[in-house]
C-alpha cells in the first residue's frame, strides 16, 4: 500500500500559504483576463457582425490567429517577444494578464458572434422603425440577448480557460501550479502535492460555476431559460 503523507504538506505553514497565495493569483488573473477579454470580445464581435470595413477583416484575422495557436506560445510571445520588439518591461503577472486577456477575447468573440447571428433581424428593424439609432439597438436589444443566449457557452469557456492558466507558471508567475511545483521539488511528495492541486482546481471551478449561476439569475431575470 502506498505510503501517503499529506501531513507533510498541511503541517508546513509555508506550503499552505503558498497554495493559498497561488490559488488567489490564479483566480485574480482569470477574473481580470475574463472581464477584459469579454469587453474586447464585445468590440470584436460587433465589428464582425456589422461587417465594418477593414476592422471586420482585422478582427477575423485576430480571432483566427489566437484560436489556432497554443496559449503557452502566446504567453511566451507576450512575455519575451513584445518587450524585445517594443522596448518595455512589465512584471510577469502583467504579461500573463495581457496574454490571458487576448486569449479569452478571441474565444469569447466567436461565441458572441454566434449569439448575435441567432437574433432575428426583425427585432433590430422594428427598433429602428421606432426611431432608435443602430448603435443603441445593438447595445440595448441585440447584444444583451446574444449574451443571454450564449451565457452557458461563455460560462463553460471561462471554466476551461481557467483550467489552462497553469501555463503562466512557465514564465515565473506564482500561481497555483507554480506553488505545487515548488512544494513538490522540496517535499518529493508528488502524489500528495498534485492530488491537493487537483482538489483546489476542482473546488475553484465549482465556485466559479456557482457564481456564474447566481450572476445569470440576477442579470437575466427577464429571460426564461428552459
N, C-alpha and C positions, 0 to 999 in steps of 0.2 A: 504493500500500500504506500502511496506517495506520502512523503514527509512534508506536509504543508505547514508553513509558519507565517500565517497572516499577521501574527502579533509582532513580528519583526518590523512590519511597516507601520501598524497602527500605534504601537507604543512609542515610536520615534516622532516627536512633535514636529521636527523639521520636515520629515516626509509628509506628514499630514498637512502642514502649512503649504508645502509645495503643490500638493494635489489640489487643495482649495484655491490657491492662487492661480494655478494653471487652468482650473475649471472656470474661474471668473474671467481670465483673459480670453479663453475660447468663447465664452458667452458674449462678452463685450464686443469682440471682433466680429462675431457672427451677426449680432444685432446691428452694430454700426454698418457693416458691409451690406446687410439685408435692407436696411432703411435707405441708405444712399443708393444702393443698386436699384431699389424699387422706384425711386424718384427718377433716376436716369432712364430706367426702363420705360417709364411713362412717356418721356420725350421721344425715345426711340420708336416705341410702338405707335405713337401718334404720327410721327413723320412717315412711317411706312404705311400706316392705314390711310392717310390722306394723300399719299404719293407726292409729297413735297419735292419739287425738282432738286436734283443733286443730293440734298440732305437724305432723302429716302434711300438712294443708292449707297451713300456712305454708311447709313445706319444698317442696311442689309449686309454690306461687306463686313462691318464691325461685328455684328451678331454671328455671322457665319465663321469668322476668324476665331472668335472667343470660344464658340461652341465646338470647334473642331481642333482645339489644341488643349493639352493637359493643363490642369490648374498649376501643377508644380513648375511647368515651363513658364507659364505666365508669371508665377511668383518670382522665379529667378530673373526673368527679364526686367520686372518692375524693380526688384531689389538691387540688381547689379548692372543691368543693361542701361536703364534710363538714367541713373546717376552718372554713368560714364558719358552718355550722349549729351545730357543737358547740364552737367556740371553742378549737381546739387547732392546733398546727402541728408536723408531723414533717418530717424530711429527705425529699427527693423519692424517694430509693431506698426508704424505708419505705412511702410511699404506693404506689409501684409494686409492692412486695411484697404489700401488702394487696389491691390490685386484682387481681393475678395469682392470689392465693390464692382470692379469691371466684370468679374466672372458672374456674379449674381445678376447684374444688369442684363447681360445677354440672354440668360435663361429666362428671366422674368419677362423680358421684352417679347420673346417668342410666345410665351404663354398668354400675355396680354393681347398680343396681336390676334391670336386665335379667338380670344374672347370678344374682341372688337368686331371681328368678321361675323360673329354669331348674332350680333344685334341687328334687328330688322332696320333697314334704311328708312322705312316709313316713319319711324319714331323721330328721326332727325328732320325729315322733310316736314312732318307735322309741326315740330317745334319752330322751324324756320318760317313756316307759314304764319305762325303766331307772332313773328317779329323778333325772335331770338337770334342773335348773331351766331355764326357757325362755331366759333371757338367756345361760346357759352353752352351751346348744345352738346359739345363734346365733354366739357367739364361737368355739367350738371346732369346729363342724361346718358350719353353713350359710355363714358369711362366708368362711372360707378356701377353700371350694370355689367360691364365686362369684368370688373374686379370681383363682383359678387358671384358671377357665373364661374370664374376660374379660380375662386378662392381655395377650394380643395387642392387644385393642382399647384398653386403658389405655396400652399402650406407644405405639401409633400416635397416640392423642390427645395424649399428652405431647409427642411429637416435633412434632406440628402446632402445639400451643400454644407450644412453644419458638420455632418459626419466626415466630410473631406477636409475640414480645416486643419486636421492634424499635420498636413504638409507644411504649415507655417513654422513648425519646429525645425525644418531643414534650413531656415535662414536665421535661426537663433532666437526666435520668439518663444518666450517661456510659457507656452500654452499647456494644455493637459497632457498631450502626447509627449512634449518635451519633459515634463515632470516625471512621467512614467519611465522614459528612457534614462533619465538622470538617476532615479531611485534604483532601477534595475542594474545600472552599471556599478552601483555601490553595495547593494544588498545581495546581488546574484540570486534573487528570488523571482525569476521571470514569470512563472505561472501566477504567483500571488499578485505581482505588480500588474500584469496585463488583465488579469481577472478583475482587479479593482478598477482599472481604467475602463473596461467594458461595462461594468456596473455603473460607473459615472456617466458614460456616454448614453447608456440606455435611460438612466434617470433624467438626464438633461433633455434628451429627445422627447420623453413623455411630458416633461414640464413645458417645453415649447409647444407641444401639441395641445396641451390643456389650455395654455394661454391663448393660442390661436382660436380655439373653440370659443372661449369667452369673448375674444375680440370680434369674432364673426357674429355672435349673438347680439353684441352691442351695436355694431356698425350696420348690420343688415337686418334690422327688425322688420323693415318694410318688405323683405323678400321671404317667401315661404319656401324652405328647402325640403324636398321630399326624399 
